[in-house]
């Protein structure tokens, strides 16, 4: 005789970074929304924050408890000590880092955290370094993917040597974030100073490709297979180059490029491909972001819950690849004023916990 009661889903304690849902939002809130909708498990969400004004800290319907963690510049030993303290209190099952700048430290700690019973599903250190903006030209040659010409600059003297090899305008990029179009050498110099002061060196000069911007988010299983892949066209772009609206599309070339990327690199974990299609229809790979993007909830709303699949892979469970997604599904980002009690702000600012 079979029971009429439904099987109880396992409840997981999942820590998520990227709670800064501001004008240049982190992926954390979208990832958390996806995890709350997971069908294969229930969740208790532990937020990891760097600043006491990150809005996600105070979204109590999404985040159950928040802890401040040290900036990546503090080093892996400091981060590990903090994670041990949090784990002692929360018994973490999975951590999902969502910032490029923090991934190096978490990748380095993955083996130690696994021994503690904490799982992650991240790219290997080799994969993380190989796809870096500085190495994108070599990456394109190795895997036969069309990429814009680019060069890394480590000092202002390098501008005089590099700029003559490019046709203006050019794109000036930080090693982690920020990008700006420069129309002359003076603007390159200004952006070099501005971006390097924020993110350090090197700065990348990249050939400007005129066309339409697209993105693909997805998940690789580490064996060369695509667990998920959803392309979208940017509908509205902020002055920081962030998509504030987008729509899912059907594009065989983009999906073929994505599958080639995953098969060639055996990519492990979430990712975002930033693409440009020029007027001739040629597709260029501009960047590979080694984590899920802030718009990942569009993929969830289109039928592919990438964060849920990532957690299942992190736990060593089988995850069937997603085969379909809804085309023509849109996301429109918006902002609102959230009222927060001063006492809550003081708690996270003083004690690092809320």
N, C-alpha and C positions, 0 to 999 in steps of 0.2 A: 504493500500500500504506500503510495507516494504522499508526501506532505503537501498540504495546500498553502503552507506558509512560504513566502519568497525567501530566497537565500539572503542572509545579511551580508552586505558589502563590507569589505575591510576599510577601516578608517585610518588614513595616513596623516602623519604630521609632516607637512611639506613647507620648507622655507623658500621664500622667493625674494629676490632683490629687484631693484628698478621701480620703486614706489613713487618716483617723481613725476606725477601726472600733470606736467606743466606744458608750456608752449613747445618744448622739445621733449616729449614724454618718453619715459623709459617703458619697456615692455611689461613691467611687473603687473600692473592692474589688468591688462588684457589677459595675461597668463593666468592670473588668479580667477578671473571670470570664467575662463575655460575649464579650470580645474573644478570649480564649483558645479559645473554642468557635466562633469565626467559620469559616465554610466558604469564604469568598471570598479569604482571605489568612491568612498566618501573622504572628505578632507577636513583637516584643521590647519589653517594657514598661519604660518609664522613669518611676519615681514622682517626683512633685513634692510635697514635704512642707514644712510650716511649722514643725512642732514635732518634736523628736527622739524623742518618745514616741508618735508615731503608729504604731499597730500594723502597718499595711501596709508600713512600711519594712522590717520583719524577716520578712515573708512571702515568702521567697525562691523558693517554688514559683510565686508569682504575679508578683512584681516582680523584674526582673532587676538593676536599679540604681536608686538613689534620690539625688536632689539636693534640698537645701533651697533654697527660693526666698523672696524678701522678701515681707513682708506687704503687702497692697494699699495701706496707708497710706504706704508708702515711695515711691510714685509710679511712673509708667510708665517713666521713664528708668532707674531702678534695676532694675526688673524686666527691661527690655529688655537691659541689660548682662549680667544673669545668664543670660538665655535665649541670648544670643549665645555666652557661654562654654560652656553646656551643648551647644548645637547644634554647636559646633566639635568637641566630643568624641563626640557621639552621632549626629549627622546625622539629626535628627528629621524625620519625615514628617508627623505629625499631633500636635496637642495637644488634649486634651479637658479643659477646665476644668469643675469640678463644684460650685463654691461661688458663691452669689449675689454675695457681697462682692467676689470677684475678677473677676467677669465684665466690669465696666466697663473695667478696665485691659486685659484681653485683647481686648475689642472694639476699643478704641482702637488696639491694636497689630496688628490683623489684617492690614492692608495691608502693613505693614513685614515681618511674618513671612512673608507670602505671597511677597514678593520674595526671601526667603531660602530658599524652597522648603518652608516649613512651612505646612500647611493646618489650618484650623479650620472648624467649621460652627456659627456662633453667630447669635443674633438680632441685628438691626441695633440701633444705639444708640437709635433712635426707638422700636422695639418694646420694648426693655429698659426704657426710661423710662416708656412709656405704660402698661405692665402693673403698674407699681410699686404697692405697697399704698396709698401716699398718693394715687394717681390712680385707684384702683379704681372709685370712684363714677362718675367721668366716663367711664371705660372702659365700664362697664355701660350707661350711657345711649347712648354712641356706637354700640355694637355690639348693643344690645337684648338684653343678658344680665342676668338677675336677680342682683343683688348686695346684700349687707346695707348698711344705711346706715353711713357711716363719716366720721370727721373726723380730721385731723392736728393734733397738739398740739406746739408748739415751746417752750412754757414752762409752768410750773405755774399761771400766771394763766389760761391757756387752759382749764384744767380747770373753773373756775367758770363759764365761758361755755358750755362744750360739754356737760358732764354733764347739765344740765337738759333738754337736747333728746333724751336717751336714757332708756329704761326699763331699770332694773337687772334682772338682771346685764348687764354689758357685757364685751366682750373687749378687752384691752389688748395691743397688738402692737408689737414692735420693727420697725424699717424693714427689717431683713434676717431676723432670727430671733427666736424666743421669743414666746410668747403666754400670757396668763393671764386667767382670768375674775375680774372684780371685782364685788362685790355692793353696794358703796357708794362714795362719793366718796373716803373715806380710803384704801380699797384701791386705787383708781385712782391716787391720789397715790403710794402706796408702790410700785406697779408701774412708774409713770412713772420714779421715781428709780432703781429697780433695773435696768430694761431700758435706759434711756438711758445709764446709767453703762457699760454693756457694749457697746451698739451705736450710741450717739449719737442725735441727733434727726433727724427728728421721731418721736414716738410716735403710734400710730394707735389711736383708740377706735372700735370697730366694734360694731354691733348684734349681740346674741347671738341666734343662730338655733338653737332646740332641735330635735334630730332625729338622724339617723344619718349618720355621716361616711363619705365615699367619696373616692376619688382616681382620676384618669385619668393615665396616663403615655403619651407618644407622641412622634412626630417629624413636623415640618412641613418641606416641601421648599422653602419660601420663595416658592412660586408659588400658594399657597392650597390645596394638596393634603395629605391625610393619608397619610403613608408608613406610619405605625403608630399604633395607639391601643388601649390595654388598660385597662379599668376594674376596680377592685377595691374591696371593702368591708373596712374595718378590723375585724379580729377581736379584737385585743388592742392597747391603747394605753397607753404609759408615762405617768408623771407629767409628762413633758415634751411630751406630745401626739404622740409618735412611734409609728408603727405597728410593733408587734413581732410581728404576725401579720396575715395578710390572705388573702382569697380572691377569685379572678377571678369576675366576674359578667357576665350578659348584661343590658344596660340600654340600650334604644333612645334614651331621653331624654338620657342621658349622652353617648352616641356622637354624637347629633345636635348637642348643645351643643359638643362637641369639634370636629366638622367645621365648624360655624358659626364658631367661634373661629379656626380655621385659614384658612378661606376669607375671612373678613372682614379679618383682620390680615395675611394672607400670612406667617404665622410661619415663621421660619427656625431650625431646630435642635430639640433636645430640649426637653421641657417636662413639667410636672406641674400638673394642675388639682386644687385642693382644693375639694371640694364638700360640701354639706350638704343632705339631703332632709328637709323637715319632716313633721309628722304628716299634713298634707294632701296630701303627695306633690309639693309645690313644690320645685324644685331651685335652690339658691343657689350661686353661685360665690364662694368665700371668698378664694382666693388663686390667683395664677398664678406658679409657680416656673419661672424661665427656664432650667432645666437638668433633666437626668434625676434622678430621686429615688434614695434609697438602696435602695428596694425594686424597682428596675428589673429585677433578675434574675428576679423573678416573671414579668415579661413575656417574658423569654427562655425560661424554663421552660414558658411557655404557647404558645410557637411564634413569637414576634416578637422577633428579636434586634435591638433598637433601637440599641445601641452599634455593632454591625457595619454597620447601614444608615447610621448617621450618618457613619462613616468613609468609606464609599463615596461619599456625597454630598459630603463634604469634598474628596475626590480628583477630583470631577467625573465620577464614573462613574454610569451609570444604575442606579437602584434601584427595582425593582418594588414597589408598595405591598403590604403584608401585608393579606390579606383575612379571615383567620380567626385565632382564638386559642382555646385550650382553656378552657372554662368550668368552674368548680369546682376549679381548681388552687390549692393553698394554699402560702403560705410561712410558716415559723415561724423567727424569728430566735433565735440562741442565742449564748452566749459561752463561751470556754474560756481556760485559762491557757497562754500561749505562753512557752517558755523562750528567753531571749535572752542571748547572750554579752556581758559587760560591754564587751569590746573593740569590738564593733560599735556599741554605744550611744555610746562615746567617739568613734569615728570620725565618726559623723554629727553629734554635738554639737560637735566641735572643728573638723572640716574641711568639714562640710556636704555630704559625699558618702559613699555606701556602695554 
